């Protein structure tokens, strides 16, 4: 890269960081991505003014966008190893993260999370009876179940372990877990969806499953394995979940995530209640690393309908 290009980048960088509103925006984007209207709510700034700031930050490669259907979400840009301003960017982000998030902004962020969470919960309450059929239009469990089996076979998790599955629904994965491990805890924030799991387990004659209506933080205990199967894209804050997962896993424990790779099929939001259109592998790895995880195994499977499934583990 030429020195001229680097000087231009440095100029954009200096301009972008010489404004308190833009620095505050980067602070809010520390561990989460937000849409423009959500950022307006959190920062209490007009959309026109915020768009101007975001444009400057984007030009300096400090934020990047991701399209979620018809919506654009902003997040901090990844810092690449060959970036000539790598040390400056890292130092800036570290310094920003050491500043305290104002209480009113923290409260507004929680309101955004609550809104996302309620949106997803309302969908499942209204569509529990047909959700599995809709989900199978995208990724039927039997199509990628072997990937999960292969990953679990390569993990050093004893049969006496406790495994937690978040949002098991009507998938057969819960039965796989009951055969592998001593104690299983099924957690779902929708009673109707958890009842589907209960019936499946009962029909299979399994007796080592505990059922909990609520969220992961409602379970006061650890586990050796934490599983999310096609659930992460329904969570209000995937970023926050990694931190919560780290707190629940016992030393040496494993987080297993099966989810969609990033896609542009917006119809999944209306049909399946998806909040996020899949995830980039680097995105998951970045969240996991920030939360204190180390990357484990990775398997990818392309489906005939054009979707791609990723099965990832973190320790």
Buried (B, 14 or more C-beta within 10 A) or exposed (E): EEEEEEEEBBEBBEBBBEEEEBBBBBBBBBBBBBBBEBBBBBBEBEEEEBEBBBEBBBBBBBBBBBEBBEBEBBBBBBBEEEBEBEEBBEEBBEEBEEEEBBEEBEEBBEEBBEEBBEBBBEBBEEBBEEBBEBBBEBBBBEBBBEBBBEBBEEBEBEEEBBBBBBBBBBBEBBBBBBEBBEBBBBBBBBBBBBBBBBEBBEEBEBEBBEBBBEBBEEBEEBBBBBBBBBBBBBBBBBBBBBBBBBEBBBEEBBBBBBBBBBBEBBEBBEBBBBBBBBBEBEBBBBBBEBBEBEBBBEBEBEBEEEBBBBBBBBB
